[in-house]
């Protein structure tokens, strides 16, 4: 799904970096934003398409009373059983890939100048890079990440740092980036940077409109 007629940009960043804020601005500019994490939640929600396979593989103990994946129980299982994560990913990843491709294609077919594929673990996955023309990384200091997540989710700084330790490092993300969005500043700065990248992506896509 790359090329002048079907430009797909990968957007990533660590927890608390501000991916969602950047993605929302790209969407306002007219990009077809497709969020892999949101799709994963849809697949594991009550009546989600992945629930039957999860139930078959892991049993009813991993299904919450409302019919969704019991995320807390799955986290405990993954911690205790090294094979559980691979089993879950074997179910979810093909479904997520198929649905992200479908939504990117649908957005482009509907007239979006390019698709923005938001993948929190894009650098870690190793497979998404081949699916996108460019990688845009939303970057900020680790201190900013911690402060944002503590304020947003009510976690302790130690808990946030443990999550960060399971993700690619800031240096690894920056090394994988074609474009970097510095989100240590305010919303005005973020808007200006996203706007500049949007104009660049319009040129890459072969679109000449600048009304975004």
N, C-alpha and C positions, 0 to 999 in steps of 0.2 A: 504493500500500500504506500510505497514511496514514489517520488517522481513528480514532475511538474504538474501533472493532472490530478494527483491524489497525494497531497503533501500531508504527512503525519508527523507531528512534533511530540516528543516525549517530555513530560514535565515531572520533575521529581524533587526531592528535598527531604531532609530529616524531620523527625517529629518536632512540631512547633516552629518550623521554618516559615510557614505561611503559604504553603502550596494552595490551600483552598482559596485564600484571598486572591492570589495571582490568577488561579484558574477562573474565578468569578469575573475578573476584569477581562481576561481573554474572551470569555463567553459574551460579555457585553459588546466587545469589539466585533463579534460575529463568528468566532471560531466554534467548531463543533467540539465541545468539551466532553470527553468520555472518561469516567473515573473508575479505574479497575477496582479500587477498594469498595466503592459503593456497589458495584456489581457483585462482589464477593458477599457483601451483606445481603443483597437481594436473594442470592442463590441459597443462603443459609437461614433466611427468614422463614416464618411459618408458611408452609406450602411452597417453599423455594425448590427449584429444580434439583438442587443437590441433596436435599434432605433424604429421599429414599435411599440413595447410594451411601450416605453417611450412616443411616440407620442400619443398613445391611452390613456395613463394614465394622461399625463400632458398637452397635446395639442400642437399645432404648435408653440406656443410662446417659448417653450423650445428647439426648433430645429433651429439651425443656418442656414443661407442661403445655406451653402454647404451641408446640410443634416446631419451634425454631431450634437451631443448634444451641446447645448449652455451652456458651463460650468459656465460662469459668471452669466447667468440668473438662472441657477440651484442653484448656491451658494446663490444668493439673495433670492430665494424661500425657500431654506432650512433654512435660517436665520429667515425668516418671518413666516414660517409654520412648526411647530414641527413635523407634520406627513409626510412631503415631503421626508425627509431623509429615513424614514422607507419604504415608497412606492418605492423609487428608489432602495434601497437595496433589496427589495423583488423581483425586476426585475433582478438586476445585479448579486446578490450573487449566486443563483443557476446556472446561466450561467458560472460564473467565476469558481465555484467549478467543474462543469462538464468538462470545458476545461482544467483546471489545472490538473485534474486527467488523462484526455486523453493524455496530453503532457508528464506528468511524466511517464505514462505507455509506451508511444511510445519511449521515450528516453531510458528507461531501456530495452525495447525489442530490441532496436537498438544496445545494447551492452554497454551503459554507466554503470559504476560500481555502481553509485547511482544517485538519482535525488536531486537537490537543489531547493526547492520551496521558492521563494523570496516573502515574504508577509510583506509589510510595517507595517500593523496594526495587525500582528499575535497575539501579546499579548492582544490587545484590543478585538479581534474578539471572543475569548473564544472557538471557534470551531476548529481552525486549529491544536491545540495542539494534539488532538486525531488522526490527520491525518499524523503526522510525528513522526519518531523514536527519533529524537533529535532536540533541538532548539539551533541554533547558533546566538548569538547576537553580532552585530558590535557596539562597544561602544566607546564613546569619551566624553570629557567634554562638558558641555552645552555651554561654551564659544567658543569651537571649532565648534560646530554645528552652532551657530549663525554666526560666521565669514565665514564659508564655504557657507552658504546659501545666506548671504549678497553679497558675491563675485560672486556667481554663478547666482543668480536670480535677483539681484538688489533690493531686498526688504530692508526695514529698519530693524534695530535690533528689534524694537518693534513689527513689523509685524511678524518676525520670531518667536519671543517669544510667540506671540498669537497662532501661529500654533502649537508650541511645547506644549502649555498648553492644547490643545485638544487631545494630544497623551498620551500614557502611560508615566509615569515618568521614568527617568533613573533607579531608584531603582526598579521599578516594572519590567522593562525589565530584569535587572540583576537577579532578583529573579526567573524569569521564564527560565533563560538560563541553558542549559546543558554545552555549550561551549561559551566562551567569546573571541572575537577578539578585542584587544585594538588598536583602530585606531587614537590615538592621535599622533602617530609618523609618519615616512615617508613611502614611498612605499616599501622600502627594508624590513622594519619591518612587514608591512602588508603581503608581499609576503611570508616571513618566517612563519608567523603564519598560513596563509591559507594552506601553504604546509604541515605543521605539522598536521593540522586538516584533510587535504586530505588523508594523510597516515593513520590516525586513522579511517577515514570513510571507506577506502579500507578494513581495518581489520574487521570493523563492518559488511561490506557487504559480507564478505567471499571471496573477491577477493584478490589474492596474488600479482598481478602485482604492480610494483612500478615505472613504466616508466613515470608516471605523474610528 
